[in-house]
């Protein structure tokens, strides 16, 4: 089984956005009793969200570009919170 190009990068960016959202939102971040539940919630939400996102055709795997994209996704996740 071959994973299409860009799938892991796309999941990583979705994971960054969901992590920022869950950790910054008072509804999610403070309501859970221990951090293991938050990690589980982040994982489940990221898997669900990644299954609905299309993999971009020209996603660059250069570390500098990926880091900039991760910062953008963090900012969007914080803004959503």
N, C-alpha and C positions, 0 to 999 in steps of 0.2 A: 504494500500500500504506500503510495507516494503522497506526501503532503504538498499541496499547491504552493508555489512561491508567494511569499508575503503573508501567509496565514499566521505564523508565529509572531511576526512583527505587529500585525493587526490586533491579535489577541493581547499582546503586551501593551499596546496603546489603550485598548479598551480597559484593561486591568488597571492602568494608571489613573484613568478618568474615574472609574468606579471607586477605586481606593480613596482618591481625594474627596469624592462626594460622600462616601460613608463615614470617613474619619472626621470630616468637617461639619456634617449635618448633626445638629443636636438631637434630632428625632432618632437617628440611627446610632450615633456615636456614644451617647450617654445612657441610652435605654438598655443596652445589652450588659449583662452582669460581668462578663469577663472577656478578655481580648480574643480568646479562641472562637467565641461566637461571632465576633466582628470579622475575623479572618474567614470563617466559613461563609458568612453573608457576602463578603466581598467576592469570594470564589464563585458562589452560586450566581450572583448577579452578573459577574463578568462572563461566565459561561453562557448565560442566557442572552446577554447583550451582544456578545461576539457572534452568536449564531444568527443574529438578525442583521449584522453589518456585512456589507459586501467588501471583499478584499480589493483594495485599489490596485490597478494594473501597474502603475509606475512607482510603487513604494520603494524608496531607497533604503538600503540597509547600512549606509555609512553611519558610523557611530555619532558623528557630530550632528548630522541631519536628524537621526533618530532621537538624540538627546533634546534637540530643539522641539521636535514634535511631542516628546514626552512632557516637556515644560508647558507646551500649549495645552495639552490634554489635562495637565494638573490645574492650570488656570481655569479651564472650562469646568472641571469638576468642582473646584472651589466656588466658582461663580454660581453653579447650580445649587450649592448648599445654601 
